[in-house]
Amino acid sequence: MGSAKKSSNQARQARIAEMRRAEEARERRNRVLTIAVSTVVVAGLVVGGVFLVRSQSDDSDDMASNGDGSKTSGKFVTGEDGVRTWEGNLGRNHVTKKVSYPAEPPVGGDHNQVWMNCDGDVYTEPLNNENAVHSLEHGAVWVTYTDKAPKADVEKLTEKVKKTPYSLMSPNDKQQDPIMLTAWGHQRTVTGADDPNVDKFFEKFVQGEQTPEPGAACTNGLSE
């Protein structure tokens, strides 16, 4: 049993390491692309600045009109393992305004175009749901807790998150239970840091099959 678990953890770590290497390569390509696009934009401004501004304005209007959360629908279904799974649709539009989510913390839906850093990042202040949901889209597990969570559990979970790429942690006094774990489309309550369901949730959902954008960045986003 111990050997099988060790092999599973090694395989998961190898998978995450490979995704992080792919992420770094993607970021290098994006930097090159950004420079190229910037050059084209500058040239376009010189030739036809008015047209470019109007085009950008039209694009912004289209993005905003899609960000009404209308594509999120469904309900939670609780499995025998205690994990609540969202059955239905979860919108994935990028929006600039606040989103009214059907759950707290949210398990997905329309979100801000900038994600919260989730490379084992621990936050001491509540996060904007819209940014954290984007982290879930990238395959992160989000640990949240209220002021009723025992300090010892918070400290143990903090250490776990810091050691786990594609995870983040923050306080959330709006949620129903003291400690909750959230991934895209999935959520559960745990009794504490030593609850065996913590490890099970991390093993299954950190860059798990539910991830809409596997291997996407968990760095170079917001850090506060």
C-alpha positions in Angstrom: 0.0 0.0 0.0 2.8 2.4 1.0 4.7 1.6 -2.1 1.7 2.1 -4.4 1.0 5.5 -2.7 4.6 6.5 -3.1 4.5 5.6 -6.8 1.3 7.6 -7.2 2.7 10.7 -5.6 5.9 10.4 -7.7 3.9 10.1 -10.8 1.8 13.2 -9.9 4.9 15.2 -9.0 6.4 14.2 -12.4 3.3 15.2 -14.2 3.2 18.6 -12.4 6.9 19.2 -13.1 6.3 18.4 -16.8 3.4 20.9 -16.9 5.5 23.6 -15.2 8.2 23.1 -17.9 5.6 23.4 -20.5 4.2 26.5 -18.8 7.7 28.1 -18.8 8.1 27.3 -22.5 4.7 28.8 -23.2 5.6 32.0 -21.3 8.8 32.3 -23.4 6.8 32.0 -26.6 4.3 34.5 -25.3 7.0 37.1 -24.6 8.3 36.7 -28.1 4.7 37.0 -29.5 4.0 40.0 -27.3 7.0 41.8 -28.8 5.9 41.0 -32.3 2.4 42.0 -31.7 3.5 45.3 -30.1 5.5 46.1 -33.2 2.5 45.5 -35.4 0.3 47.6 -33.1 2.6 50.5 -33.2 2.8 50.3 -37.0 -1.0 50.1 -37.1 -1.3 53.2 -34.9 0.9 55.2 -37.3 -1.2 54.1 -40.3 -4.6 54.2 -38.9 -4.9 55.1 -35.2 -8.6 56.0 -35.3 -9.6 52.7 -36.8 -7.5 50.7 -34.3 -9.1 52.5 -31.3 -12.6 51.9 -32.6 -11.8 48.3 -33.2 -10.5 47.8 -29.7 -13.6 49.5 -28.3 -15.9 47.1 -30.2 -13.9 44.1 -28.9 -14.3 45.4 -25.3 -18.1 45.8 -25.8 -18.4 42.3 -27.1 -16.5 40.8 -24.1 -18.6 42.7 -21.6 -21.8 41.7 -23.2 -20.9 38.0 -22.9 -20.0 38.3 -19.2 -23.4 38.1 -17.6 -23.0 34.7 -16.0 -25.8 33.3 -18.1 -23.9 30.2 -19.1 -23.6 29.0 -15.5 -26.5 26.7 -14.6 -26.9 23.4 -12.7 -26.7 22.1 -9.2 -24.5 20.2 -6.8 -24.7 16.4 -6.4 -22.9 14.9 -3.4 -21.1 11.6 -4.0 -20.5 8.8 -1.6 -17.0 10.2 -1.0 -18.4 13.4 0.3 -17.3 15.5 -2.7 -19.9 17.8 -4.1 -19.8 17.9 -7.9 -21.4 20.6 -10.0 -23.7 19.0 -12.6 -24.5 21.5 -15.3 -22.7 24.3 -17.1 -20.0 26.6 -15.7 -19.4 29.7 -17.7 -15.9 30.5 -18.7 -16.1 34.1 -20.0 -13.6 36.7 -19.0 -15.4 39.6 -17.3 -14.4 42.8 -15.6 -17.3 43.1 -13.2 -18.3 41.2 -10.1 -20.0 37.9 -10.6 -22.8 36.5 -8.5 -21.8 32.8 -8.0 -24.2 30.1 -6.8 -21.7 28.8 -4.3 -19.3 30.2 -1.7 -16.5 29.7 -2.5 -17.4 29.3 -6.2 -16.4 26.2 -8.1 -16.3 27.9 -11.5 -18.0 30.3 -13.8 -17.2 33.5 -15.5 -14.1 35.1 -14.1 -11.6 37.9 -14.3 -9.0 37.6 -17.0 -6.2 37.7 -14.4 -5.7 34.7 -12.1 -4.4 34.6 -8.6 -1.0 33.1 -8.3 -1.4 29.5 -7.3 2.0 28.1 -7.1 1.7 27.1 -3.5 0.6 30.6 -2.6 -0.9 31.4 0.8 -2.9 34.6 1.3 -3.8 36.1 4.6 -6.6 38.3 3.3 -9.8 37.2 1.4 -9.5 37.0 -2.3 -11.7 38.3 -5.1 -13.6 35.3 -6.2 -13.3 36.3 -9.9 -9.5 36.0 -9.8 -9.5 32.8 -7.7 -11.9 31.1 -10.1 -9.5 31.7 -12.9 -6.9 29.8 -10.8 -9.3 26.9 -10.6 -9.7 26.9 -14.3 -5.9 26.3 -14.5 -6.2 23.2 -12.3 -5.5 24.6 -8.9 -7.0 23.4 -5.6 -8.2 26.3 -3.4 -8.1 25.8 0.4 -10.4 28.3 2.3 -11.1 28.7 6.0 -13.2 30.8 8.4 -12.2 32.3 11.8 -13.7 29.2 13.4 -11.0 26.9 11.9 -8.5 25.9 14.6 -5.2 27.7 14.3 -3.2 24.5 14.3 -5.2 23.2 11.3 -4.6 26.5 9.5 -0.9 26.2 10.1 -0.7 22.6 8.9 -2.7 23.4 5.8 -0.5 26.4 5.1 2.6 24.1 5.1 0.8 21.7 2.8 -0.2 24.3 0.3 3.3 25.9 0.3 4.7 22.5 -0.8 2.1 22.0 -3.5 2.3 23.6 -7.0 -1.2 24.4 -8.4 -2.7 25.2 -5.0 -3.6 28.3 -3.1 -5.1 29.2 0.3 -7.0 32.1 1.8 -9.5 33.0 4.5 -13.2 33.2 3.6 -15.7 34.0 6.4 -18.6 33.9 3.9 -18.4 30.1 3.5 -20.6 27.8 5.5 -18.0 25.5 7.1 -14.7 26.2 8.8 -12.5 24.4 6.2 -13.3 23.8 2.6 -11.5 22.5 -0.4 -12.4 23.6 -3.9 -11.4 22.6 -7.5 -13.1 23.5 -10.8 -16.6 21.9 -10.5 -15.8 20.1 -7.2 -15.9 21.0 -3.5 -15.9 19.4 -0.1 -15.7 20.2 3.6 -13.0 18.6 5.8 -12.9 18.2 9.5 -9.3 19.5 9.8 -5.8 19.3 8.4 -5.4 15.6 9.5 -8.6 14.6 7.7 -7.5 11.9 5.2 -9.8 13.5 2.7 -7.4 16.4 2.4 -4.8 14.3 0.7 -7.4 12.5 -1.4 -8.8 15.7 -2.7 -5.3 17.1 -3.5 -4.2 13.9 -5.2 -7.3 13.8 -7.4 -7.9 17.4 -8.3 -4.5 19.2 -8.4 -4.2 19.4 -12.2 -6.8 16.7 -12.3 -9.1 15.5 -15.1 -11.6 18.3 -14.3 -9.1 21.0 -15.3 -10.4 23.1 -18.2 -6.9 24.4 -19.0 -4.3 21.9 -17.9 -0.8 23.2 -17.6 -1.8 26.8 -17.8 0.2 29.3 -15.7 -0.2 29.6 -11.9 2.5 32.3 -11.8 2.7 35.8 -13.2 -0.9 36.6 -12.0 -2.0 38.6 -9.0 -0.1 38.1 -5.8 -2.4 40.1 -3.5 
